[in-house]
Amino acid sequence: MLSKKPAPPSATTAEKRLLAEILLNREVLARARDAGIEPSTFYVPAHAEIWRAFQRLGTRDFDVAGLIGDLEQAGTLDQVGGMAWVLGLDGLVATSANARQTIDTVTEAARSRALAREAQRMIELLEGGGGKVPEAVEVTMERMALALEGKGEQPILEMLDARAFSLGAAPAKPKLRVWLGGAQVCTSGNLSALIAQAKAGKSTVVGAIIAAFLGAPEIESFGFKAANAEGFAVLHFDTEQSLWDSDQLIRRAMARARTTTLPGWFQSYRLAGLQPKQVRECINRAVARAARTCGGLALIIIDGVADAVVDVNDPDEANPYVAELHGLAIEKDVPILSIIHQNPSNGLKPKSPESAKARGHLGSQLERKCESNIYITKNDDGVSVLWSDKMRGAPIPLGRGPAFAWSDEHSRHVQVANPYGADAAPAAGHEELREIIRAGWPVNGDSIRVIELARQIAARAGISERTAKRKIAAAVEAGLLEEDGDVVSWSEESSV
């Protein structure tokens, strides 16, 4: 028979030497990782487990005692051979100068094993026959080509078949993790985004969502509710704020949730000041560790997702990263909520597409891929409103979304009446707006371009053009003006 199986190629001595070299010099770990080494590269399971320990320890300065401590905490010390075996690594090599050769030896052996497996698979397919042999051989040939390149990727046909619709195998319904009123915001396996201009209240909303996980249902969280009955991990990454401000965000969230302790499943990390590659690596490592230690993930919050890329306007960088996030959400069955800045307003209505646009190509791609895009609009009175017209489910109209503002009495943001809602008092403010608009209106003019009206109002009222544009936007929202592209005219209910 052709199918006699030869012993698989291995390099057990080189594997052990590589682990010892990493223990001696942490730079070897980075070089090995860059060469594509991962747990599946190792032939000996104990060696793969020690590699996982190195990954958990990361760039931290550790010695053999630190390695033993990590293995004990993971419950795998006995699995690798006990303390004596690990201590034996410490004196195995005196230099890491030959690390490159060791890495090559380990990777070449892993590549040879992969080729041997696929060759054996080919033999078995040819011996077994059957109608699907040509297609199966094609998949196997692709596997062999990938093995030759040192890639552990899944063959395309196999990947395609795994994603085929099946009438008899419906996927599980996504778990609802965060909702706002009657609108679902975050469900497992999906992306969501929170979009707002600077200082509109993004951090306050992030704190409210965290509080919804930490506190009882009756707490004031601006309408946000959360579900995590399993006690899965909730991860928060802050890439923007200072250490102090990030710390205060969590403490305010705890105060809002009326708790003085944090559960083990909640973890917050301050990543400000790191390079984009470091930000992404920290997120991926924390996600992998939390999934393992908490049994699963309920929510990942990336507060400042733009800091995970070098250029938010580069589609060659932004598109793959959004795809990477989406893949992570699907793989870990977790919603990922990304917080990103809104482009500076260049339209009139806060709810218009022109003014509700996330930053750069990264923001555009996120808006396209997210199941929900929550916007925050802050008016001149300091009231912020949550709303969305880009949801897979029910929208949240601007006039009906939750609103919040700072309260000196409570020393925190509190929920207030929606200034754009049907119950908002119009009279006094409308008359003031009418006078401001009239001051810049041309004599005998039926309509005027927004930019020209803003210039006239700014010159005559002694305010900035940006503030004048906000006044015009408020007049449109109040129904005093009608908008047609970049031109406005008095509404039928109003008159010059």
N, C-alpha and C positions, 0 to 999 in steps of 0.2 A: 504493500500500500504506500501511496505517496504521502499520507498524512502523519507519518511519524514525526512527533514534535521534538525538535532539538532544544537543548537548554538555552534559556534566554540570555543574551549578552548582558553582562553586568560589570560594574567597576566599584565593588563594595569598599575596597581599600581607599580609592580616590574619593568616594563619597564621605568616608569618615575623616579623611585628611582635609577635605573642604570645610567640614563643620569645625574642625580644630583651627583652621586658618581664619575663619570668621570670628571665632572666639578670641583669637589673637589680635585681629585687626578688623574693626567694624566696616572699613571701606571695602573689604572683600565681599561683604553682604550686598552692597550696592552694585558692585561689578557682576556678581553672580545673578542678581535680579535683572540687571540690564541684558545679560546673556540669555534670558528667558527661563532661568531655573525656577521651578515651582515645586510644590510637594509631589506631584505626579512624576517629576524627573527622577526621583530616587527609587532605586530598586528595593532597598531595605526599608520597611515601614517605620522602624524606629528612627532612621535618619530623616524621613519625611516629617515625623513628629517634632524632631528637634528643629528642623527648618521652620516649621509653623511657630515654634517658640521664638526663634530669631525674628520672625515677622511681627510677632506681638510686641517684642521688646523694641523693635524699630531702631531708630538712631540713638536711643538712650545709651549712655555709657554703662556697660554691665560686665560682670566677670562670671566665672563659673558658678559662684554662689547665687548670683542673680538669675542665671539660667535654670539652676535647680529649683529656685523659688518659684519661677514661672511655671515649670513643669508640675510642681506640687500643686499650685493653685489650679492648673488646668486638669489635674487628676490623671496625668499621663506619665509620671516619673517612673512607675514600675513598668509601664509599657515599653519604655526605651531601654530598660535594663537596670534601672535603679541608680542610686547616687554614685556607686562605685564606677559604673560604666561612664557616666557623665564626667566624673573627676578624671577619668583616663584620657579624655580629650585634651585636657589642659596641658599635658606634657607631651603630646603626640608630635608637634612640630615646633621648631625654634624660630622659624621665619615664614613670612607670607609672600616672599619674593617670587615663588613659583605658583602663585594663585591662578594666574592666567592659564597655565598648563593644566592645573587641576580642574578648573572649570571646564576647559575643553574636553578633558577626558570624561567627566561626568555627563556632559551634554551629548557627546558622541555615543556613549553607551546607551543613553536614553533614546536617542534617535535610532540606533540599531535595533533596540527592542521593539520600538514602534513599527519599524519596517518588517521585523520578523513576525510580529502579530498579524500585520496586514497580509504578508505572504502566506501565512498559515490560513488566514481567512479565505484567501483566493483559492488555495488548494482545496479547502473544504467545499467551497462553492462549486468548483469545477467537478469534484467528485459527486456532489449531491445532485447536480443537474437542476431541472425545474424551469418553469416558464419565465421566472424573473432573474435568471442568471445574468443576462446582458446588463440589466440595470444595476444589479448587485455588484457586478464586476466593475462597472463605472464608478460606483461609490467607493469601492475598495481601492481602485487605481488613484482616485482623488486623495484618499487617505494616505496612500503611499507617497504621493507627490508632496503632501503637506508635511509628512514625516521627514522627507528628504530636506525640506526647507527648515526643519526644526520648529514647525508650527503645530500647536495643539488644537487647531481650529476644527470645527465640525464641517464635514462635507456639505456642499450646497443642497444636493438632493435629499440628504438625510435631514438637514435643517428645514427644507421645504415640507417634507412629509410630516415632520413634527408639528408644523403649523397649519396643517390642512383641516378644513371644516369636517367635523364628524357628527352625523345625525344622532348617533347613539351615545355620544360622550360630551355632554354640555359642560363647559367650564363652570367653576363655582362663581356665584355672584360676588362682585367686589364688595368688600366690607366698608360700610360708611363710617368714617373716622371723625370727620369734622363737618358740621352743617351750620348754616346761618339762617335763622328763621325756618322757612320751609325749603330752602335751597341747599342742595348738597354741594360742599366745597371740596372735600378731600375724600376720595375712595381708594382702596388698595389697588396698586398696579397702575396708578395714574399720576399725571403731573398737574399741579395747580400753581397759580402765581398771584402775588399781592403786589400791585403796581401803584405808585404814587410819587409825586414830586417831593423834593427834600423838605423835611420838617412838617409833613402833612399828617404824621401820626402812624407811620409804619411800625415803629418799635412798640408803640402803645398797643396796636392790634396784635402783634406777635406775642406780647405779654398777656393779652386777653385770651388768645388761643391756648397758650401754655397753662394759664389759670383754669381754663375750661377742663383741661386734663387733670389738673391737680386738685380742684375743689369740688364742692357739692353742686348739683344742678342749679340751685337757686342763687348762686353768686352772680354779681353783675359782670358780665363779660361781653357786653355790647351785642348780645344775641347769639354769640358763638356757643355751640355745644359740642362735646367730644365724647367718644366711646372707646374704651380700652379695658374691657372686662378681663382680657387675658393677661394683663400686666406686661404687655410687650414694650419694647424700648421706644421712648420718644426722644429723638436726638435734635439738638438745636446747635447750629453753627453760626457764629456771629463773626463776619469778616470785616466789618466796618467800624464798629465802635471801640473806644478805648477800653482798657481793662476795667476802669472804674464804671463807665457807663454800661458796659455789658453786664457787670456784676449787679448794678442797680436794677437793670431790666428784670433779672431773675428774682431779685428780692421784692420788687414791686409786684411781679406776677404772683409770688407766694402770698404777699399781703392781700392781693385781690382775691386769691383762692382761700384766704383765711386759714393758712397753714404755716407752721413754723418748722416743718421737716419736709425733706424731699424723699420720694420713693427711689429705690435703687434703679428703677427702669427709666428714670429721667436723667439725661446727661446733657450738659451744655458746655460748649467749647468756644474759646475766644481765639480766632485765627487772624485777627488784624495784624498786618505787617508781614505776613508770609507771601511768598511768591505764588503765582497761580498754580504751578505744578505741585507745590507743597500743599496748597489748600485742597486740591483734588485728592492728593494722596492721603491727607489726614482724614478727609471725609470717607474715603473708601475703606481705610483701616478701621475707623471707628464704627462704620456700618457693619463690617464683617465681624468685629468683636462683639458688638451689641446683639447681632442676630444669634451668635453662638451662646452668649451668656444669659440672654433674656428669652430665648426660645422663639423670637420673632420681633418684628418692628411694627409699631402702630403709626408713626409719623416721623418724617425727616424734614426739618426746617432749615433751609439755607438762606440766612439773612445776609444778603449781599452776594448773590450768585454771580454777578458781573466780575467779582474778584477772582473767580475760578478760571477766567480766560485772560489772555494778554490783550486782545482787541475785540471789543463787543461788536465792532462793525465788520469783522472779517468772517464771511460766511463759511470759509474753509475751516475755521476754528469753531465758530458758534454752532453750526449745524451738527457736527459730530458730537459736540459736548451735550447738546440737548438730546440727541439720540442715545448717548451714554447714560444720561440721567433716566430717560424713559426705560432703557433696558434694565437699569438697576431697580427701578420701581417694580417692573414686571418680575424680575428674578427674585426679589425679596418680598414680593406681594405687599408693598407698602406705598402709601402716597408720599410724594415729595412736593413740598410747598416752597417755591422759590420767591424771594423778595427782591424786587428790582426797581430801579428808579424809572420814573416816567420822563419822557422827553419834555423840555420846556414847552408850555402851552403856546400854541400858535393859532388856536381857533377861538370860537366864542363860547359855546356852551360847554360846561364841564363834562357833559355826557357825549360830546361829539367825538367821532373817531379821531379827528385831528389832534385833539387835546388829550385823549386817553390812549396814548401810544407808548408802549414800553421802550426802554432805551436800546438803541442800536439794533443790529441784525439779530443779536442774541435775544433781545426782547421780542422782536417780531416772530422769531421761530418758536419761542416759548408760548406766545399768545396763540399761535396756530396749533401747537401740540397739547396745550393744557385743556383739561376738562372744565376748568373754571378759572376765570380771570377776574379777581376782585380789585376794584379801583377805590382809591380814597380821594375825595375832593374836599378841599378846605376853603371855606369862604373868607371874606374880609373880616368877619367877626370872630374868627378863630374856631369855627365849628367844622368838624370833619365828618364827612358822610361816606358810608360804605355802600357800594352799588356795583352792578355789573350788567352789561348787555351781551356779554360773550360767555355764555354758559351752555353746556350740553343739556342741562336740565332747565328748570324754571329760572328766568332772569330776576334780578333784584333792581327794580326801577329806582332812579335817583331820588324821586320824591317819596319812596317808601323804605329806603334803606336805613339801618341804624345810624345814629349820629352821636358824636361825643365831643366834649370840650373840656378844657382845664378848669378845675374848680379850686379856688384858693381856700375855700372852706374845708374841703376834703383833702387838699394837698395831693390831688391826683386827677386823672381824667375821669369824667363821669358821663353817663348817657344823658343826652338832652333831646329836645324836639328837633325833628328834621326841618331845617330851614327852607327846603325845597318842597315840602309836603303840602297837601291840600289844606292842612290846618295852620300853616304858617301865616302870621299876621302880615298883611301886605301894605296897608294904607300908608303909614308914616314913611317907611323906607322907600316906597314906590314914588312918593311925591318928591323926595330928595333926589332919587335917581333921575326922575323926569327933568328936574331943574338942571342937573349936571349935564345930561344929554342935550337939552335945549341950548345950553351955553355954547356948545361946540357945533350946533347944527347950522348948515348954510342957509342963508336967506333964500326963500322961495325954492328950496330944494326938497324933492320928494324922497330921494335916497342918497346914500353916500357910502363910499368904501370905508371899511372898518379902520384901516390904518390911517386914513385921513381924518376920520372923526376922532380917533384916539389922539392924534397930534393936536387937533384944535382944542379938545377938552384939556389935554395936558397943559397947553399954553395959557388957557384962560382960567383954569381952576388951580394952577400951581401944583400939579401932581405929576408923577412920572407917567410915561406912555404905557408902561406895564400895568400900573394901577388903573389908568383910564380904560385899558382893554378889559380889565376885570369888571369895571363899572358897566361897560357895554354888555359884557356877558351876563351880568346880573339883570340888566334891563331886558335882555332877550328872554332869560328864564322867567322874569316877572310878567312877560307878555306885553311889555311896553313897545318893544321893537320886534320886527320880523326879520329873519335872516335868510338871505339867498346867496349862497356862496360866500364871497368876501364883501358883500354889500348888505347894508341894513336899511330898513325904512320903518316909519312909524306904523304900528299896528292899527287896525280899524277902530279899536277901542280907545286909542290914544290920539292926540292931535298936537301939532306944534303950537 
